[in-house]
């Protein structure tokens, strides 16, 4: 069976009407939120693991390298 060819790719970015509603965008949170890498351990903030964490300006928070830049996105792929 032959794999279908891609006819068109569409991407949609949604934005909430209210600032406190984040939907599936779980990364657009305050710098102090745990998912942003703010996990205290014995009174100290632990560094996060990400591709850019070797650089000091990107080692503290996931948002520093743009994890929250796009928001919630849906990608639709249409086959021929």
N, C-alpha and C positions, 0 to 999 in steps of 0.2 A: 504494500500500500504506500502510495506516494504522499509525502507530507504536503498539506495545502500551502499555497503561496500566500504571503501577506499582501492584502489589498490596500489596507489603510490602518494607521495607528493614530489614535486620538487620546489626548491627555486632558483631564479636567482637574482644576484646583478649586476646592471649596473653601469658603470662609464663613465663619459663624456670624450671625446677625448680632449676637450679644458677646461681649468680651469674656464672660465667664463660662461660655459654652465652647468646649474645645473638641468635642466629637472624638474622632479617631486620632487626632493630632496630640499624642501623649507626650511629645517632646517640647511643646511650646508652653513651658512652665517657668516659674521663678528660679533664679539661680540657686536658691536654697532648697529646692525640691530634690528628693532623693534620686529621681530618674535622670536628673541633670548631672549626676555624679557627686552630689554633696552628701556623702556618707561619713558621718563622724565616727571615729574610732579612738577611744580613750582620750577624748578632748581634742583630737587633731583631725583635719580633713584629709582623707585619703585621695591620692591622685586617681584619675580615671584611665581606662585603657581605650585608646582610639588611635587611628592611623597617624594622627599628628601630635600625640602626647609627648613625643621626644622634644618638641619645642615648648619652652616654658609658657608662652602666651596661650597655648592650646591645651595644656595639661590639667587645668583646674576644672573647667566646665565643658560639657558636651556642646552647649550652645555657642561656645567661643569659636568653633569651627563650622558652624552653620547647620547643626542638626535640625533646627527649627525654621530654617529659611523657606522651605516650600509649603509646609502645612500638609493638610490632608489631600491626597491625590488619588485619582482613579485613572487607570490606563486601560483603554479599550483597543483590542486588536481584532481587526476584521479580516477574515480569510476570503479568498476568491471563491 
